[in-house]
Amino acid sequence: MIRFSIVLPAAVVMTGALAAPANATAADPRPITSPYVQAAADVSGSGALLRAKNVDWVRHVNTGRYCVNVSEQVNLAFSVVHVELPNSNRRSFSTTPNAVCGPDAVTVYTYDLTGSYVDNPFTVTVF
């Protein structure tokens, strides 16, 4: 299976996943109803899933490190993923599949301008 990555001004995007975590997921996130995306999520700096479409859970792995697991109906191998940090001068990037998040999730890293990992709210969209 071929994985595609796209480099964006504030984000390098990726695919990856992990077994559902016991914490970090909001009890009932509000739905995102956009018909033009396969999956999307608004995530708090603590890793709480605030709004979602085809996102099963989010896990806050460590400071500035998150796993966003997408539903089985989304094929990340043929998708474009975009990560954004709204209202922030911080940066983000994602990596290729890894042992932390696995093949069915987007791995998001957020850091400040000095390169230190920091917790930051973000949005992730899968087209």
Buried (B, 14 or more C-beta within 10 A) or exposed (E): EEBEEBEBEBBBBBBBBBEEBEEBBBEEBEEBEEEEBBBBBBBBBEBBBBBBBBBBBBBBBEEBBBBBBBBEEBEBEEBBBBBBBEEBEBBBBBBEBBEBBBBBBBBBBBBBEEEEEBBBBBBBBBE
